[in-house]
Amino acid sequence: MYAVLNDELEIQIATRPRNYYSTITQITVVWNKPLNEFFKISFGGSGPTVNTITTDATVSNSGSTWTIAHTTSPSFIRITNNSNYGLTLQVQGHGTLFSDSVGMCGNWNYGGVRFVNGSLYDTSGGYSGTAATSFPLAQDWQIPFADNDLEFKTNICDASSSCDGMNLFSCSAVRRFLKKDEAHPGCGSTCDDLTTETSRLACEEDVALTGDGTWACQKSYQDPLMSYQIFCEYCNRLELCLDKSELNDIWTCLITEDSASIPYGIATIADLTEQCEKCTCDSGEESLLNEFVRSPIRKKGRIRDCEWLNEKKPKDVKRICGKYVDYWKDPTTGTMYRPPQKACPVTCRACDSCFENPKTKYTKRVSKQGKAITGRCGHLKNLKSKASICSRKKKISAYPRASKACPQSCEIQGCDTSIP
């Protein structure tokens, strides 16, 4: 069936019943579809049987885990092969690669899990609530035989691990077998030892179905990818954590009692705040407690919050959002305060990906002393060195690179105002 499908890539999977649960037995990644680059792996093998992926990607291996990382966006596909229970598939996507994608993993544009016709699949009740209803969804995303790129493709449903034809069954049937082997022999952990709530819930459901407590050692539960929804929930605490000076300390503050790795693609505090701003813009709601710096030079009245800004007249909101563009680190507390257009992007109407304030500052270059030399978007458009500045990747502190701060002046695709 299709796990992910769009014009750029496909992730095709095959599953079969195993004990009280289903497992993935084959995965094929069709990368850069115009060039048909492939990564194919089957349950029980020592590794991929086909790997021709080279365009805008790196394929790395650690033990029984293979990661296909997109080199131009924070996207990757992680596949783990366990000889006891099958393959696991984890995907972290970015719109650069996953825009318009559909399939069993969800609908990128419209959200949620959906059938082929776009109707929403009811996920209420969590893992236990969907156990009896997910089979029609899988059937709906079945791959036409002519388009099937799995290593061993067939229209016959076979429950045996060897696909020897001795355990054929109707492809419209749901079958579960008696428990035979532990999923993770020798596992000494329990579901309660898992550090994220979603992993604990999934583990508990697996144990309830199979009576096998070793599911607590499943790699995708112990080292889970974080959903966008969970990440955005963590972002609700951002203002309480910006007094930390290190990225790891801010992240630890955000996730409180959970234990989760910093998401792939977030390497700096600026990256983190930028992604949290996206959460705010996507939801259309911002915390009224978010604080910003009105003027880092004045000693009084420089720190305000979104509630204060919302109470202003529209003309004053526009003036404040457009005028004050500095970041400021309080030397006493260490808190990094953002400008109003970053702390309150909904109120400042700064959510559009092509938004540009002429007064916004960007990192023009980094001095030999490691300090940021900034420029303003309003001056960038007519500079002879604009192309060079817009192509630079370096940034320091919170000031972004020019291509992020000034998408119109840098003529980023879709933001070039000179195109009629």
C-alpha positions as CSV (number, residue, x, y, z in Angstrom):
1,M,0.0,0.0,0.0
2,Y,1.0,3.6,-0.3
3,A,2.4,5.1,2.9
4,V,3.3,8.4,1.2
5,L,2.6,9.5,-2.3
6,N,3.2,12.7,-4.3
7,D,4.8,13.9,-7.5
8,E,8.3,13.8,-5.9
9,L,8.4,10.5,-4.1
10,E,6.6,7.3,-3.0
11,I,6.9,5.1,0.1
12,Q,5.4,1.8,-0.7
13,I,4.9,-0.9,2.0
14,A,3.8,-4.4,2.3
15,T,2.3,-5.8,5.6
16,R,1.2,-9.1,6.9
17,P,-0.4,-10.4,10.2
18,R,2.1,-11.6,12.8
19,N,0.9,-13.0,16.1
20,Y,-1.7,-10.5,17.4
21,Y,-0.5,-7.6,15.3
22,S,0.6,-6.6,11.8
23,T,4.1,-6.0,10.7
24,I,5.8,-4.3,7.7
25,T,7.6,-6.9,5.6
26,Q,8.7,-4.7,2.7
27,I,9.5,-1.1,2.1
28,T,10.4,0.6,-1.2
29,V,11.2,4.3,-1.4
30,V,10.9,5.8,-4.9
31,W,13.0,8.9,-4.7
32,N,13.0,11.7,-7.3
33,K,10.3,10.0,-9.3
34,P,11.3,11.6,-12.7
35,L,14.7,9.7,-12.3
36,N,13.3,6.7,-10.5
37,E,15.9,6.3,-7.8
38,F,15.1,3.4,-5.4
39,F,15.7,2.1,-1.9
40,K,14.3,-1.4,-1.4
41,I,14.5,-3.5,1.8
42,S,12.7,-6.6,3.0
43,F,12.1,-8.1,6.4
44,G,14.7,-10.7,7.4
45,G,17.4,-9.5,5.0
46,S,20.7,-8.0,6.0
47,G,20.1,-4.7,4.4
48,P,18.7,-3.0,1.3
49,T,18.7,-5.0,-1.8
50,V,18.5,-1.9,-4.0
51,N,19.9,1.6,-3.2
52,T,20.3,4.0,-6.1
53,I,19.3,7.2,-4.3
54,T,21.8,9.9,-4.9
55,T,20.0,13.1,-5.9
56,D,19.6,15.7,-3.1
57,A,19.9,12.9,-0.5
58,T,22.3,10.9,1.7
59,V,21.7,7.4,2.8
60,S,23.4,6.4,6.1
61,N,23.4,3.2,8.1
62,S,23.7,2.6,11.9
63,G,23.3,-1.0,12.9
64,S,20.0,-2.2,11.5
65,T,18.7,1.3,10.9
66,W,18.9,3.2,7.6
67,T,18.2,6.9,7.2
68,I,17.5,8.6,3.9
69,A,18.0,12.4,4.6
70,H,17.0,15.1,2.2
71,T,19.9,17.5,1.8
72,T,17.9,20.6,1.1
73,S,15.2,20.4,3.8
74,P,14.9,18.9,7.4
75,S,13.2,15.8,6.0
76,F,14.2,12.2,6.4
77,I,12.9,8.6,6.2
78,R,14.2,6.2,8.9
79,I,13.8,2.4,8.5
80,T,14.7,-0.2,11.1
81,N,14.9,-3.9,10.4
82,N,14.4,-6.1,13.4
83,S,14.7,-9.9,12.8
84,N,12.0,-10.6,15.4
85,Y,9.1,-8.4,14.4
86,G,9.7,-6.8,11.1
87,L,10.4,-3.3,9.7
88,T,9.5,0.0,11.3
89,L,9.1,3.2,9.3
90,Q,9.5,6.7,10.7
91,V,9.1,9.9,8.5
92,Q,9.9,13.5,9.3
93,G,8.7,15.7,6.5
94,H,9.1,19.3,5.3
95,G,6.9,21.0,2.6
96,T,9.9,21.2,0.3
97,L,9.6,17.5,-0.3
98,F,6.3,16.3,1.2
99,S,3.9,19.0,0.0
100,D,0.7,17.5,-1.6
101,S,1.6,14.1,-0.2
102,V,-1.2,11.6,0.6
103,G,-1.3,8.0,1.8
104,M,-1.5,5.9,5.0
105,C,0.8,8.3,6.8
106,G,-1.6,11.2,6.4
107,N,-2.6,14.1,4.1
108,W,0.0,16.9,4.0
109,N,-2.3,19.7,2.7
110,Y,-5.5,19.0,4.6
111,G,-4.2,17.2,7.7
112,G,-5.4,14.0,9.3
113,V,-5.5,10.5,7.9
114,R,-7.8,10.3,4.8
115,F,-9.2,7.8,2.3
116,V,-8.2,8.1,-1.4
117,N,-11.4,10.2,-2.1
118,G,-10.3,12.7,0.6
119,S,-12.8,11.8,3.3
120,L,-11.5,11.9,6.8
121,Y,-10.7,8.7,8.6
122,D,-11.9,8.6,12.2
123,T,-8.9,8.2,14.5
124,S,-10.8,8.8,17.7
125,G,-10.1,6.2,20.4
126,G,-6.4,6.1,19.7
127,Y,-4.7,2.8,19.0
128,S,-7.5,0.6,20.4
129,G,-10.2,2.6,18.8
130,T,-8.9,2.2,15.3
131,A,-7.8,-1.5,15.5
132,A,-11.0,-2.7,14.0
133,T,-11.5,0.0,11.4
134,S,-8.0,0.5,9.8
135,F,-8.2,-2.5,7.4
136,P,-10.6,-0.7,4.9
137,L,-8.2,2.3,5.0
138,A,-5.3,0.0,4.1
139,Q,-7.3,-1.6,1.3
140,D,-8.1,1.8,-0.1
141,W,-4.4,2.7,-0.4
142,Q,-3.5,-0.6,-2.0
143,I,-1.0,-0.1,-4.9
144,P,-2.2,-1.1,-8.4
145,F,-0.1,-4.1,-9.5
146,A,1.3,-2.3,-12.5
147,D,2.6,0.5,-10.2
148,N,4.0,-1.8,-7.5
149,D,7.7,-1.3,-7.1
150,L,8.1,-3.6,-4.1
151,E,10.8,-6.3,-4.4
152,F,8.3,-9.1,-4.1
153,K,5.0,-7.9,-5.5
154,T,1.9,-10.0,-5.6
155,N,-1.9,-9.8,-5.6
156,I,-2.1,-12.8,-3.3
157,C,-2.3,-12.3,0.5
158,D,-0.1,-14.8,2.3
159,A,0.3,-14.9,6.1
160,S,3.5,-17.0,6.2
161,S,6.9,-15.3,6.8
162,S,8.4,-17.1,3.8
163,C,5.5,-16.3,1.5
164,D,5.5,-20.0,0.5
165,G,1.8,-20.1,-0.5
166,M,0.9,-22.4,2.4
167,N,-1.1,-19.7,4.4
168,L,-3.1,-17.9,1.8
169,F,-6.2,-16.0,2.9
170,S,-8.7,-13.5,1.4
171,C,-7.3,-10.0,1.0
172,S,-10.5,-8.7,2.5
173,A,-10.1,-10.7,5.7
174,V,-8.5,-9.6,9.0
175,R,-6.5,-12.4,10.6
176,R,-4.5,-12.6,13.9
177,F,-2.4,-15.5,15.0
178,L,-1.5,-17.0,18.3
179,K,1.5,-15.5,20.0
180,K,4.7,-17.4,19.4
181,D,7.8,-15.3,20.0
182,E,8.7,-12.3,22.0
183,A,9.0,-9.1,19.9
184,H,12.3,-8.2,21.7
185,P,13.8,-11.1,23.6
186,G,15.7,-10.1,26.7
187,C,14.1,-6.7,27.0
188,G,14.3,-5.5,30.6
189,S,12.2,-2.4,30.2
190,T,8.5,-1.7,30.6
191,C,6.1,0.8,28.9
192,D,6.4,3.0,32.0
193,D,10.1,3.5,31.3
194,L,9.3,5.2,27.9
195,T,9.8,8.9,28.0
196,T,7.0,10.2,25.8
197,E,3.3,9.8,26.3
198,T,2.6,8.7,22.7
199,S,5.2,6.0,23.0
200,R,3.8,4.8,26.3
201,L,0.2,4.6,24.9
202,A,1.3,2.7,21.8
203,C,3.4,0.3,23.9
204,E,0.5,-0.3,26.3
205,E,-1.8,-1.1,23.4
206,D,0.8,-3.6,21.9
207,V,1.1,-5.3,25.3
208,A,-2.7,-5.5,25.7
209,L,-3.0,-7.1,22.3
210,T,-0.2,-9.6,22.6
211,G,0.5,-10.0,26.3
212,D,4.2,-9.4,25.4
213,G,5.8,-6.8,27.6
214,T,9.0,-6.6,25.5
215,W,7.4,-4.1,23.1
216,A,8.9,-1.5,25.5
217,C,12.2,-2.1,23.7
218,Q,10.9,-1.2,20.3
219,K,13.3,1.4,18.8
220,S,10.6,3.6,17.4
221,Y,9.2,3.9,20.9
222,Q,12.5,4.5,22.6
223,D,13.6,7.0,20.1
224,P,10.4,8.4,18.5
225,L,10.1,11.0,15.9
226,M,8.1,13.9,17.2
227,S,4.8,14.9,15.5
228,Y,4.3,18.5,14.5
229,Q,1.3,18.7,17.0
230,I,3.4,17.6,19.9
231,F,6.3,20.0,19.0
232,C,3.8,22.9,18.8
233,E,2.5,22.0,22.3
234,Y,6.0,22.2,23.6
235,C,6.3,25.7,21.9
236,N,3.6,27.0,24.2
237,R,6.3,27.2,26.9
238,L,8.8,29.1,24.8
239,E,8.5,32.4,26.6
240,L,9.2,30.7,29.9
241,C,12.4,29.2,28.6
242,L,14.1,32.0,26.6
243,D,16.2,32.9,29.7
244,K,18.5,29.9,28.8
245,S,21.6,30.6,26.7
246,E,22.0,27.2,25.2
247,L,19.8,25.4,22.8
248,N,19.8,22.1,24.8
249,D,18.8,24.0,28.0
250,I,15.9,25.7,26.2
251,W,14.8,22.3,24.8
252,T,15.0,20.6,28.2
253,C,12.9,23.5,29.6
254,L,10.3,23.1,26.9
255,I,9.7,19.4,27.2
256,T,9.6,19.5,31.0
257,E,9.3,15.9,32.3
258,D,9.4,14.2,28.8
259,S,12.6,13.1,27.2
260,A,12.8,13.7,23.5
261,S,15.6,14.6,21.1
262,I,15.7,18.0,19.5
263,P,14.0,17.6,16.1
264,Y,16.1,17.1,13.0
265,G,16.9,20.4,11.3
266,I,16.9,22.6,14.5
267,A,20.6,23.5,15.1
268,T,20.3,26.9,16.8
269,I,18.0,28.9,19.1
270,A,17.0,30.9,16.1
271,D,15.9,27.7,14.3
272,L,13.8,26.7,17.3
273,T,12.1,30.1,17.7
274,E,11.4,30.2,13.9
275,Q,9.7,26.8,14.0
276,C,7.7,27.8,17.1
277,E,6.6,31.0,15.2
278,K,5.4,28.7,12.4
279,C,3.3,26.8,15.0
280,T,1.7,30.1,16.1
281,C,1.0,31.2,12.5
282,D,-0.5,27.8,11.5
283,S,-2.8,27.8,14.5
284,G,-3.7,31.5,14.1
285,E,-3.5,31.9,17.8
286,E,-0.7,33.5,19.8
287,S,-0.1,33.6,23.6
288,L,-1.1,37.0,25.0
289,L,1.8,36.5,27.4
290,N,4.5,36.4,24.7
291,E,6.9,39.3,25.5
292,F,8.8,41.4,23.0
293,V,11.3,44.2,23.2
294,R,9.9,47.6,22.2
295,S,13.2,49.5,22.5
296,P,16.5,47.9,23.8
297,I,18.0,51.4,24.2
298,R,15.4,52.8,26.6
299,K,15.7,51.8,30.2
300,K,12.0,52.0,31.0
301,G,9.0,50.6,29.2
302,R,11.0,48.5,26.8
303,I,9.4,45.1,27.5
304,R,5.8,44.5,26.5
305,D,3.6,41.5,25.7
306,C,1.0,40.6,23.0
307,E,-1.9,41.5,25.3
308,W,-0.6,45.0,25.6
309,L,-0.2,45.2,21.8
310,N,-3.6,43.8,21.1
311,E,-5.2,46.6,23.1
312,K,-3.6,49.3,20.9
313,K,-5.4,51.0,18.0
314,P,-4.7,49.4,14.5
315,K,-2.6,52.3,13.4
316,D,-0.5,52.0,16.6
317,V,-0.1,48.2,16.1
318,K,1.2,48.8,12.6
319,R,3.6,51.4,13.8
320,I,5.0,49.4,16.7
321,C,5.3,46.2,14.6
322,G,7.1,48.0,11.8
323,K,9.4,50.2,13.9
324,Y,10.9,47.9,16.5
325,V,12.9,45.1,15.0
326,D,15.7,44.5,17.4
327,Y,16.5,41.4,19.5
328,W,17.7,42.1,23.0
329,K,19.3,39.9,25.6
330,D,18.8,41.0,29.2
331,P,22.2,41.0,30.8
332,T,20.7,40.3,34.2
333,T,18.4,37.4,33.5
334,G,19.9,36.2,30.2
335,T,16.4,36.2,28.6
336,M,16.5,36.8,24.8
337,Y,13.6,39.1,23.8
338,R,12.3,39.1,20.2
339,P,10.9,42.0,18.2
340,P,7.0,42.3,18.2
341,Q,6.7,40.9,14.6
342,K,8.3,37.7,15.9
343,A,6.7,37.4,19.3
344,C,3.2,38.4,18.1
345,P,3.2,37.4,14.4
346,V,-0.6,37.1,14.2
347,T,-1.2,40.5,15.6
348,C,1.5,42.0,13.5
349,R,0.3,40.2,10.4
350,A,3.7,38.8,9.8
351,C,2.8,35.2,9.1
352,D,3.0,35.1,5.4
353,S,6.0,33.3,4.1
354,C,6.8,36.2,1.9
355,F,6.4,38.8,4.6
356,E,9.1,41.5,4.6
357,N,9.5,44.6,6.8
358,P,11.9,47.1,5.2
359,K,13.3,47.8,8.7
360,T,13.9,44.1,9.5
361,K,17.6,43.4,10.3
362,Y,19.5,40.4,8.9
363,T,23.0,39.1,9.4
364,K,25.0,40.8,6.6
365,R,28.3,39.2,7.6
366,V,30.1,37.9,10.7
367,S,33.1,39.9,11.8
368,K,36.5,38.3,12.7
369,Q,35.5,38.8,16.4
370,G,32.4,36.7,15.8
371,K,29.9,39.6,16.0
372,A,27.0,40.1,13.7
373,I,27.2,42.9,11.2
374,T,23.5,43.6,10.3
375,G,21.8,45.2,7.4
376,R,18.1,46.1,6.7
377,C,15.8,44.7,4.1
378,G,14.9,48.1,2.8
379,H,18.5,48.7,1.8
380,L,19.2,45.3,0.4
381,K,17.1,45.4,-2.8
382,N,19.4,47.9,-4.6
383,L,22.7,46.6,-3.4
384,K,25.1,45.4,-6.1
385,S,26.2,42.6,-3.8
386,K,22.6,41.5,-3.2
387,A,23.0,38.1,-4.9
388,S,26.0,37.3,-2.8
389,I,24.4,38.4,0.5
390,C,21.2,36.5,-0.2
391,S,23.2,33.3,-0.9
392,R,25.1,33.4,2.4
393,K,24.2,30.8,5.1
394,K,25.9,32.3,8.1
395,K,24.0,33.9,10.9
396,I,24.7,34.8,14.5
397,S,22.5,35.2,17.6
398,A,18.9,35.7,16.6
399,Y,19.4,37.8,13.5
400,P,18.5,35.6,10.5
401,R,20.3,35.3,7.2
402,A,19.0,37.6,4.4
403,S,17.1,35.0,2.5
404,K,14.9,34.3,5.6
405,A,14.5,37.9,6.7
406,C,14.0,39.5,3.3
407,P,12.4,37.0,1.0
408,Q,11.0,39.7,-1.4
409,S,14.3,41.5,-1.8
410,C,16.2,38.3,-2.2
411,E,13.6,37.3,-4.9
412,I,12.9,33.9,-3.2
413,Q,10.7,31.7,-5.4
414,G,7.1,32.9,-5.1
415,C,8.1,36.1,-3.3
416,D,9.6,38.1,-6.2
417,T,7.4,41.2,-6.4
418,S,9.1,42.2,-9.7
419,I,7.3,39.4,-11.5
420,P,3.8,40.6,-12.7
